[in-house]
Amino acid sequence: MIGSNKTPGLLTARLSSRVAVAVALAAAGAVGMVAFWAIEWRGSWSADPGLIVLFVLFGATASHFPVELAPRFKTSVATAVNFATLLLFPAPVAVAIIGISVLLGNGTLAMRRNGDGRRRRGVYDTLFNSAQMLIAAGIAAAVLYALRPETSAIHLMLADAWAIPLAAAAMYFTNTGLVALLVGLQTGRRISDVWLATQRLDAASELALLLIGFVTAIIASAYEWVPLVMVVPTAIVYLATKRAVMLTQQTIEAIEAMADMVDMRDRYTADHSKRVADNAATIASAMGMKPADVATLRLAARVHDLGKIGLPDSVLLKEGKLTPEEFALMKEHPQRGHQILAKFPQYRKGRDVVLSHHERFDGKGYPGGLTGSRISMAAQIVAVADALDAMTSDRPYRAALPLHQAMTELRLGRGTQWSPTVVDTVDRLVNVARRDLSFGDKVTQPLTA
């Protein structure tokens, strides 16, 4: 892969994330103080102690059932409990209940350990998650309290009922936005990209949980035992979300395992697709491609040779030159890969990269004979990364080329076989940025300027 020294960036990201945690804690502390001050100032707030204990326990328990939508981005069924709490109790009391349940839930979750002995949640994650949920609850409560401070939101007059969906929106965007902010700081990705990528999976479940909270609050205002029943639909949403996430991950893992089988059929191409994916992602990032597009490109590059799975060994492993008939079979693999990936929605955006990764800039490639800008930039990047790895790897018919010779070949094909922009970017990465290029166990030295 194209390597780089990322230590300064990691240190900056770590510092930024800790500052974000500190700010979130300060804001959460302010929310808590305002809530308790309001309770003290208005000693006439009325709430059923039994119902308070029940919702504290529900909220704390819900914290123990997170679903990881993306690295470091998790959602929780606590949304339903918290929203029902906001609607059922006077705003300051609701914030206090949520604050206690969040601290209890996240605190006990941090004490649990995984199978490898590590804690389920670190100190900073625990503090941030607690602060984030309390801030979201405080903002949503402020919306309701500003409209009807004397009573719980569930007793709002019909004319004022618009405040309930407004509070739900405030809770949703604050909750998800704060997590996206922290993940963006930790990973160096744009906050909007993190938020959009995760909400494709999370938005439907969050809406369902908010609706469950709303219905629970309405019925619980008349029947106190109803919150016990909310466990069932909440569990259904939790299991459905978890299953959707697992299905997505398992599908990607299965497709990548098939692509690895193609690489492993030939000892010369072992880990070829992994190296191409890493190099292509680094080149794309250097060209200023959006992180979400880089992720799509990496996903496609990882399985770019999947269509070779149907090729006979006599063609795939042949040491000499292919006959015209054999080469015609070989040229079918982009279309075959595209056809396989068309069955999986996870590759909806990336499968055209697989189809076009053997197109040439001058139009002499296959399968479509596309030229220039008609070839997607992602496919142009994968084509260069693919060629670079092939040239610097051993093959049955030749030894691996040294990096300087492979770079010479890329320059000779600049504007004909490969995109000038992509070739220039690789040249800059090697010669100007002084990046090392490592391919599997082989490490080559960077070119001199």
C-alpha angles and dihedrals in degrees: 000000000000102000132204140175103261098170098106091048092049092049091050091048091049092049092047092050092050090050088051090051091050092049091047091050091050091049092046090049090053091050091050093048092050091049095050091043090053090050091050093044093050103040089173095080109128126205136152108256091210092054090048092054090047093054093044089055092044092050093046092048092048090059088066093064107065124159118213108224095174136351106306092355115107135168128205139204087232086095091078093049094046095048092048088050091052092051097042101048134046108275100255092044091048092052090050091050092048091047093053093045092047093051092045094046098044092041093055091042090055089055093056120091134215123236090269091058096254120128115263091233133019126231096257093046090049093050094045095046091050092048094044095054093045092050091049091049091047094052093047090047090050089058091053096039093051090058103039114009096165099065145020118285093246089072095055114134116253091251090058096043092104086080091071097064088040090056090047090053091048091052093045098048094041093048097047094035095056092049091048088050093055094043090049091052092047096047102031092240126135112268091228091053092051092047096048093046093053099039092061085074101026105044097075094047092046090051090050092049092049089051091050089051091050095050092044092053093049094051095038090059086070102026116037094195093062095089087069089062093053088075090077101056090037090054090049092054091046094051093044092051093046091048092050091051093046092048091053093049094044092049092053091046092050093049091047090049089055090050090050090053088060091051093046093053086074118045089208093062100044110144090001093133093049092053092046091051093050094046094045091051092050092048091048092050091050088053091056098253115164115262092241090054091046089054091051091048092049091050091052096042089052090065101027093125096044091116090067089073090092096050117109117243089244088069103029095047100033111135097202133055116302120245117239089258092049092047090051088057091048091052090060095067097088091055092045091051091048091051092051094048092047087075093062122068090205088073098043092116099034105045093083088061088058090049094051105036092105096049115116127224090237094051097253095112132094156297097003104017090231120176136212116317092009086077111077115248089237091057091047090054093048090049091057094042090049093049093045093053092045092052094048094047128080116258130189090250099043144010122256114281118237114250096253091055092047089051089051089054091051091051091049089053094045109129094006110055098008139033112269091218093054094044091049090051092053089047090052093047091053103037107024104029089037094224120171118232115217123184114190108299093343118091120190126194121249118257120259117244 
